[in-house]
C-alpha cells in the first residue's frame, strides 16, 4: 500500500453516478470533477519550523470533501488515488 509522507493524505475518490439531464446522459468531459472521497492513508503530519510535528486532523476511513482541483492523481496496482496536502481538504463528512 502507499504510505504518504509529511502532511500528505491519500484519497480514494468517489466517482459520481452518471448524470442525466432530461434523460440525456452527459459526456465525461461535461461532468463535474468529483470532490468527495475516503481517506485511505495519512502521513505523520506537518513539521513546523521549530521541528515539532503537528498530527493530522483526519484519519484513515474518514469521508472528506476537497477542492476539485486539489491533489495529484496516482495510479497504483490498478487503482486510482488522489494524493494531496491535508490543508487542501475542505471538510470531514459525518
C-alpha positions, 0 to 999 in steps of 0.5 A: 500500500502507499504510505504518504509522507509529511502532511500528505493524505491519500484519497480514494475518490468517489466517482459520481453516478452518471448524470442525466439531464432530461434523460440525456446522459452527459459526456465525461468531459461535461461532468463535474470533477468529483470532490468527495472521497475516503481517506485511505492513508495519512502521513505523520503530519506537518513539521513546523519550523521549530521541528515539532510535528503537528498530527493530522486532523483526519484519519484513515476511513474518514469521508472528506470533501476537497477542492476539485482541483486539489491533489495529484492523481496516482495510479497504483496496482490498478487503482486510482488515488488522489494524493494531496496536502491535508490543508487542501481538504475542505471538510470531514463528512459525518 
